[in-house]
């Protein structure tokens, strides 16, 4: 059902028309492209209904995916609603039209992943999140810690194993999410494992000599953190790790920084600066 008056966003080259609808997950915003529309001003109700029918099948696909009946209400601002919302972009595989759905960030983990029908008809892109990757956790002797100086190399022992196990963390809706993961030895992609939850267990590593190698602010699609399947952007990291600065911390304090270097069947960190 459609009520009110439509609104067109003329803020950029890709004109869109916006709608909102209530769901058990909160208020969603939907934007549709207007390149198929025959008007450039706000349409009359009759024109609006006729134009919206172009994307009737898309609305039905979204209803089926979310198992909801959608009551569409046009909104004045068809752009990104701003902070607190996550954008999903659905690219129609046949027409290449782009439909955007904005979902409250606090609810993004509650909605079901895109279903088979969505993935068959659309390529789904999600916003990227700043992601931290803990590459290695080591317990070093006092002497080894003294040698974490410029020009030295810290071997990442996990990288020499058949599977390079890592820890992946980000923040969604002010809540930290931490997953186990495996990093591809080519440094081109990673896969997510189980989400880690606090168990209250005492960390076994000696905190005084615990050294961690971490990359901050790798960019990954939120779909990776949510464990969504095929049809969504893969968890590719390309050259991000190679180009990133790696922070070496002692306990929780940074002591040195460096870059990844290949060593035989694994990797190390060439230290090029120290924190004092």
N, C-alpha and C positions, 0 to 999 in steps of 0.2 A: 504494500500500500504506500502511496506517495502523498505527502501533504506539503503545504507551504510553498515557498518560491525558490527556484533554483539559483545557484550562484556559480559564476565562472571565475577561475583564478587566472588573471592576466599578468602575473608577476614574472613569467619567463616565457620562452619560446614554445614550450609544450603546454598548451592551454589545457586545463583540467576543470572538471565540474565536481563539486563536492557534496557529499551526503553524510549523515550520521545515523546510527541506529543503536538502540540499547540491547545489551546481551547480559546473560548472567555473569560474564567476565568484565563488565563495565561498558562504557560508551566507546564504540568503534567509529572511526572516520574512514570513509571510502571515497577515493577520487577516480574518475574515469576520464580518458582522453576526449577532447572535443574536436579532433581533426575530422571526424566523420559528420560533425554537426553542420547545419546550414546557416548558422547564425553566429554573430560575434557579440551581440548584446544579450542581456538577460532574456530568456525565452518566455513566451506565454506558457500558461499551464498546459495547453494542448501541444505546443511544440516540445515542451519539456518531457511530457509523457511519451510522445512519439520518439524522441531522441533516446530516452532511457531504454526504450525497448530494444535498441541495438545491442545492449549488453545484458539483456534479460537472461541469456544462458549463463553468463558469468555470475550473475547474482544467484542463480539456482545452484551453480557449482559451489559457491561459498556457503549457501544455506545447507547443502548436503554435507559438506565437509565439517561444519560446526554443529550440525544437527539442530539448526535453529530456523525459526521463521523470522524473516527480516522485515521490519517496518521502517522504510527509508524516509528520512527527513532531510531536505536540502539545507545546507549551511552557507553562511556568508563568506567564510574563508575556506577556500579549497586547497590551501597549502598545508605544509607540515604543521601539526598542532604544537610542536615544540617539545621541550623536555617533558619527560614522563611518558612518552609514547615511543613505540618501536615500529618502524616501517617495514612492511613486507611488500615487495614488488613482484607482481605476477606478469610475466611476459608471455603473451599468447603465442604458442608455437606456430600457429597458422598465420595469423594476421600481424604478429609482432607488436600488437597494441600492448601498452603498459597500464596495468590497473594497480593502484596502490591501496593497501589496507593498513591503517594505523591502529595499533592495539596498545592499551595501557601497559606500560612496562611491568607493573606489579602483577599483571595477569598473563604475561607471555608464557610463563611456565605451566599455566593451567590449561591452555587450549590444546586440543589434539594436534599432532603433527599433520601437515598436508597429506591428504589421502591419495590413493592410487589415481583416482580420476583427476585430481588437481595436478599431480605430477605428470600425468600423460598429456594434459592439455596446456600446461604452463611450465615455464622455467621460473622457479621461485628464488628470489634473491632477498637476503635479509641484511639488516644493518650490521656493521662490524663493531666489535667491542675491543677495548684495550685489554690485552691478555698477557699474563705473566707466565713464564715457563721456567720451572726449576729444573735445570739440566742435570745437576748432580748434587749429592750431599756426601761429604767426606768427613772422616775424623782424622785429623792430622796431629802429628807430634808437635811439641813446642818448636823444635828445630825446623821442621818443615814450614811452619807458619812464618818463622823469621825469614824464610827464603822466598816469600811471596813479594818479590821486588820487581821493579821494571826490568824487562828483558828476560824474566824467567817464564817457564811454561808450567801451568797446572794441568795435569792429566785428568781427563774426565773418565774415570774408570768404567762407569756404566756404558759409555759409548763403545767400549771394546767387546761387550757382550753381544750375543746373537740378537737380542732384543734390547733396545735402548729405552729403558723405562724412565719416564719423566713425571712431573707434576704440573698440572695446568690450572690456573686460577683466574677468575674474573669477578666482576661485581655486577649483579643484575638487581635492579630495584633496591639498591643499598644493601643487598645481601651477598656475601662472598660465596662463590661456588668453586669448589676445588675438585678436580678430577685426576685420576691416574691417567696415564697415556703412554703411547709408544711413538718415538720419533724415528722417522725414516732416516736411514744412514746417509742418504743423499741430501738430507736437510731440505727436501722439497715439500714434504707433507708430514702430517701427524694424525694419529688416530686416538680417539677418546676411549677411556675405559670407564670403570665404575666411579660414580661420584663419591667422594670421601666425606664422611661425617665425623664430627667430633665424638670420640669415645671416652674422653677423660683419661686415657692412658698416659702414663709418664713417658716422655720421649727418651729413648734409650741412648741416643748419642750424648756424649759428654758435651754439654753446652759450651764449656770453655774452649774446646778445640773443634767445634762443629763448623765446618766450612761449607757454604752453599754457593753454587754458581747459578745465577738467575738472569734471564732476559726479561726486561720490562717493556710493556707496551707493544707487543706483537699484535697485529690487527687480524682478528679472526671473525668470520660471520657468527652471529648469535645462534644460527642453526646448528653449528658444530657443538656449541655448549649445551644445546637442548637435545642433542642426539637425534635430530631429524634425518630421515633417510634419503634415498635417491631422489633426484629431481631438484635438490637444494644444493647451493654452492658447496663444493667439496672443501675439506679442511686443508687446502693447499697453503703453504707458507712461502714457497718459491725461494727467493734469496734473502728473505727478511732476517734469518738467523745469521747468515754470513755477513750481512751488512750491519748487524746490531752490536751495540756495546754490551758486554756481559759484565755484570756486577758480582764481585766475590765478597761475600759477607762472612764475618766471624761472629757466630751467634746471630745477632740482629744488626750488627754494625758493619757498614761497608768498609773494606780495607784495601781493595784494589779493583781495577777495571781493565778489560782487555777485549780481544777479538778471537773468534774461533779459528783454529788452524788444524789442518789435517795431519794426523800422525799415524802412519801404518794403517791398521784397520779401525782406528778410532779417531778421537779428536782431543785437543787440548785447548787451553786458553793462553794466548800470548799476552802477558801483562804489560800494558803500555802506560799505566798511571797508577798512583797510589793515593789512597785517602788518608789524611793525617788528622 
